[in-house]
Every structure is written in C-alpha cells, then in structure tokens.
Amino acid sequence: MITISRNNITEWLLLDTYSERHIAKDKLQFFEKKHGTTFSKFENKMKKGKENFEHYDDYIEWKAFNRIMNSVEKKINDIRNGNIKVS
C-alpha cells in the first residue's frame, strides 16, 4: 500500500496546473506578438473590420486560450487556498 499525503497531492496538482498555465501563456503571447496588440483590441478590430478567415481563426483560438488561462488561474487559486477535495 502506498500512502500519499494531502500536501503531496496539492504539490502535484499545482505543478500540473502550472504546466497548463505555461502552455496557455505561451499561446497568448504568440498571438499578441503575431498581431501586435492585445486580445481586446484585436476583438474590437474583428467586430469592425472586413471578414478575414485567417484572423477569424486566430480570434477563435485566442479567445479559447483566454478562457483556458482564466480557468487555470482560478484552479491555481483554489489549490493554493486548499479548496480541493480528496476522495
């Protein structure tokens, strides 16, 4: 039988979630560099501008990674605050 402490589980969860955040952050920085702007400014430009399929594809993916980043940040805060349930 292997015994794992709650602290070990918390540390593992944090490391795994930091990895997710790193991937999302890299992708967000890629889009900011590619388009030379922030997501919100790009989104406004998309709503006002001509239809551009490449930009639209980037917009959809960029928006998804923003949501992922928000979700991951919430998960990190929950783990740090001990808001986890081990069953």
Order of alpha helices (4+ residues) and beta strands (2+ residues): alpha-alpha-alpha
